[in-house]
Amino acid sequence: MDDRKLADLPADVTLSAPELLAKGYRPYQRYQVALKGLNGEPIAQQRDVIKGGKVAAVITVDLARDEIVLIRQFRLSAHLANGNGELLEIVAGRVEAGESPAGAARRECAEEIRVAPSALAELFSYLTSPGITDEEVTVFVAAVDATQVPPRVVNPAEGEHIETLRVSIDAAIAALAQGTMRSGPLIMGLQWLALNRGRVATLLGASGRAR
């Protein structure tokens, strides 16, 4: 029986300096990897990585009205993958230099739904696709007043044209079973909410409690 801790562990690895293969929206780099194998023998690998960096994603809930605020916007990658480019999502965005994930979460709420959260709690982090990118998402739950969310938000500097949706938490969780949503942060966020709905008010404190 393997009694090692069930957790990701540091690797015994040596990396070359990154070779820049291309630079577009994010840098695309190549590394030469010298890894110590399970039997102690060295393993040589060549790996390419898209430098995605840190991302904050936010489950925005209005517990007074039993609602969640979702957003819809065009994603080219989704369009290329399956033809459904108008992707349903939760609030999310990149953590900027010198910014904390919590700070990014608050900023993204203000930018994408035009409402700053009255309370915020960190939930979990995950790697989106560790075979190709170092992008790591930290998911938060936030208390918002859904009545203050406008139906559409345009951020010209970011090229964002966002439709906002106020839906009941029950309807959002039920939609998981339909298999019609593909956004990872949204699916994980709703799964977390389905499992932990009874704890949300406590996590968010007085600002998150239903009135």
N, C-alpha and C positions, 0 to 999 in steps of 0.2 A: 504494500500500500504506500502510495506516494504521500508523504506528510509535509512536503514543501508548502510554504504559504501560497494560497490561491491569489496571486497578485502578479502584476507585471514586475519584472526584475531588471536591474542594470545588467548590461552585456559586457563581456570581456572583448572589447573591439577596438581596433585602431582605424581611423579614417584618414584618407588623403584630404588635401585642401580641395574644396569644391571647384569643379570645372563648369563654367557657365555655358550651357548649351543654347539657351535662348532667353530672351527677356521680353515678355508682353505684359499682361495684367499682373502676373506673378513670375518670379524667376524660376527657370527650369535648370537644375544642376545635376552634375554627375559626380559620383564618389567611387573611389576604389576602397574596398572594405577588406580588412583582415580580421576574421572572426575566429575565436577559439571554439572548436567543435565540442560536442558532448564527450568524445573520447580523448580530448586534449589536443587533437590534431588541428593545425590551422586550416581555415577555410577562406579561400579568396573569392570575393564577389565584386561585381560591378553593378551599381544601383543608381537609378535616376530618380530625382525627387523634385516635385513641384513645391516650392516654398509657400505654403498657404498661411502659416502662422496661426495666431490665436483668434478665436471667434467667440462672441457672446450671443446666446439665443435666449429668448424670454417667452415664457408662458404667461400671457397677460390675462388675468382673471378679474372679474367684478363679482365678488361673492355676494354683494347686496342684491344683485339681480340674477345670480346664478348663470353668468355669461362668461364666455371667453372671446377675446378679440383676435381674429385671424386676419391675414393679409393675402392678397393675390397680386402677383406681378409676373411679367414675362421673363422666362429663363431660357436662353438659347440651348443650353445643354439638355434641358428637359425636352425641348422641341425636337432636337436631333435624336434623342434616345427613343421617344415613343410618340411624338407628334402632339403631345399635350403640353405646350409651352407656357400656358397661363397657369402657373404653379401656385397651389395653396400652401401657405407657410405660416410660421410664427415669426414674430419680430426677431431679427438677427443682423449681425454685422461684425466687421473686423475690429479687433482691439487695436487702437492706434498706438504709436510710439509714446511711451510715458504714461499710458492710460492703464488702469486696472480693468479686469473683466467686468467687475460690478459697475465701474464708471462707464464702460462701453455699453452695458446693458441699459443703463438709465438714458444715455445719450440716444441710443437707437430707438427706444420707446418714444422719446420726444420727436425724433426725426421721422419715424415711419408711421406712427399713429397719432402724433401731435399731442400726446398725453404723457407726462412724466409720472412714474409710479410713486404711490404714497408709501409703499413698503416693498422690499426686495429680499429674496432669500436664494442663496446658491444651492443647487441640487446635486449635480454630477457633471463629470467631463468625459468626453470620448473622442477617439480619433476617427475621422470620417472615412478615410480609405488609406490605411497605413502602408499598403503596398505601393503607393505612388505619391502620397503627399504627407507632409508633417502637420497638416491642418488639425487643430484640436479645438473642439467646441465645448464651452462651459455653459450649461443650461441653468437658467434661473426661473423662479416663479415670482410674479409681481402683481401687486394690487393696483388696479386702475379704476377710474370712473368711466365706464363704457359710454355713458351719455355724452361725454365730451369728445368722443372720437369722430372726426369728420368722415363722410363716405368715401372721399378720395383724397390722396396726398400726392403732390408732385414736388420732387426735389431735383430741380434742373441741374445743379452742380454734380449730382450723383447719377443723372440719367434715370431716375426712378419715377415710375408712374404706377402708383399703388392704389388698389381698391381694398377698402377695409370691410370686414364682415363681423358683425356682432351675432353670435349664435349661442344657443344654450349649451352648457357644458354637457348635458345629456346627449344632445344631438351630435356634438363634436366627437364624443367617445363612441357613440353608436356608429358613426361613419367609418371608424376603423375597420369594422367587419365587412364593409363594402369593397375594400381593396381599390379605392379610386384615388388615393392620395399617395404620392411618391416621395415627398420631402422628408428626409431623415429626421431633422430636428422636430418637425411637426409630429411625425409618428411616434418618436420616442417621448416627446413631451406629453402627448395624449395618453400614451401607455402609462407613463409615470402618474399622470393625473387620475387615471382610472384606478390605480392601485393605492394612491395616497390622498384621495380627495378629502377624506376626513381630517387630515393633518394640515391642510393648507392654511386655514385660519390661524392655527397655532404658530405655524412657521412665519406667517406674515405679521403676527401681533394684532393689536387693536385696529390698525389701518386696513387689515384684510378681512375683518369679521363682517358677516352679514348684519345689516341693520334691521 
